[in-house]
Amino acid sequence: MAVVPSPRHSSPRALVPVLLFVGTVVAVISSLGAPLVPAIARTMGTSLPDAQWSLTVTLLVGAVATPVVGRLGDGPHRRRVVLVVLGVVTLGGVLAALPLGLGWLILGRGLQGFGLGLTPLAIATAREALAGERSRSTIAALSITVVAGVGLGYPLAGLVAEIGGVHAAFWAGAIVSFAALLAAAAVLPPSSTATHPRLDVVGALLLGAGVAGVLLALGESEAWGWTSPVLWTVVGGAVVALVCWVLWEHRTPSPLVDLRLARGRVAFSAHSAALLVGLSNYLLLASVPVLAQAPRSAGFGASILVAGLVLLPFSAASVVSGRLARLLADRAGQHLVLPVAALVQSGAFVLYGLTRTDLWQLFVVMAVAGLGVGAAFAAFPALVVSAVPASETGSAMSLNQVLRYLGFALGSALTATILSAATPAPGAAPGRGGYTTIAVVGFVVCLLTAAVTWLVTGRRPARQTSEETRRRATAVGDEGLRAPDASRG
């Protein structure tokens, strides 16, 4: 394997803060989503379901782009890939910020979705360019930056939007992305590998078409009607695309996502839980800001800033629950973490369904949800690496992250569908029954997650994780990290 010398200016001292800054771009992209949806609807004079696409499209593009960006960045062109992605994200921010209409805003948000694949490349760079404890501490900091940065970004995005409007928040995101582009161009070293990974273009197109069709059908089901031939044509086309994708991924020698790594009870448990937890997670993240900002007749009449603050306990609790999950795994076994996390998250939906009379109750709901989601996300790496050979760790984590993003997108689209059905008239706020429906659906999904993970891994505890596996799980973190066949190089 050939080694490419690093540029003289890329010292570890400068590289670490730049990598962390690139990691914050992911947080910024996420922060410009949920709290701003009601404000986008008001500013653009459109419905909430249509405005919800400003969040859903980012997650959809992120789900497909993450393995693609990871695969392209796993060769000698990692530096170039990072810079191009940051350029695309900046362009997306500008398009979303300009007063060009909802269509251009959604296009811009879609381009920003490419940035969701940046953290794996930042972590791969830290592994390669840094040594020893500095590498491990930087990887850990990158994982924390994504969670903590999102929590801080929600109220900051709300504050900017409150002062300058929705477009000002997107201008702020574009400025952050451009600053990260300049910093990365000045400091980021080239990759030390000369291997050129193969990109599964067919797999990317089939996955994108299938998932987009499902989300489009969910998002437009109320407008088209459940008996509409157009709706079921889109659903049928999406199903065909996804079936073809699965068949293709099993046959191609360099799959975009190696679905074979989902075989086995432990791997199946971790990957199915990633999809289900991601879905239930965004049922709350997408609906709570809408409820907080709805008029007092249907919500709490809060500002965008307050709606962002409501989501802050979620991120704070997620960070804390990551440590609690490790304690539970050490004392009771790794196999119990996911069922317990799902039950904790179900408690948040119980509270959401029964207690929505005061604004402070939403803070409690999001804190409880953060405990459950954070514990689940912390459990995924250890379960995944214990179920696959060391050489397949990167591929397995990539699959887990793709499923997580798909769950996010499905949760966002399903929220829009439920709230649209609960809206009594065009221009009106969703009725409170819509939030109750979301609570019931989320509770059922959480119980399904607990049942699947318990029946698959709980009855017969999985083999205790070895010290080497623990180190691998720590190094991998709870991000996707690498391209599907990165470890095969």
Secondary structure, 3 states (H helix, E strand, C coil): CCCCCCCCCCCHHHHHHHHHHHHHHHHHHHHCCHHHHHHHHHHHCCCHHHHHHHHHHHHHHHHHHHHHHHHHCCCCCHHHHHHHHHHHHHHHHHHHHCCCCHHHHHHHHHHHHHHHHHHHHHHHHHHHHCCHHHHHHHHHHHHHHHHHHHHHHHHHHHHHHHHHCHHHHHHHHHHHHHHHHHHHHHHCCCCCCCCCCCCCHHHHHHHHHHHHHHHHHHHHHHHHCCCCHHHHHHHHHHHHHHHHHHHHHHHCCCCCCCHHHHCCHHHHHHHHHHHHHHHHHHHHHHHHHHHHHCCCCCCCCCCHHHHHHHCHHHHHHHHHHHHHHHHHHHHHCHHHHHHHHHHHHHHHHHHHHHCCCCHHHHHHHHHHHHHHHHHHHHHHHHHHHHHCCHHHHHHHHHHHHHHHHHHHHHHHHHHHHHHHHCCCCCCCCCCHHHHHHHHHHHHHHHHHHHHHHHHHHHCCCCCCCCHHHHHHHHHHCCCCCCCCCHHHC
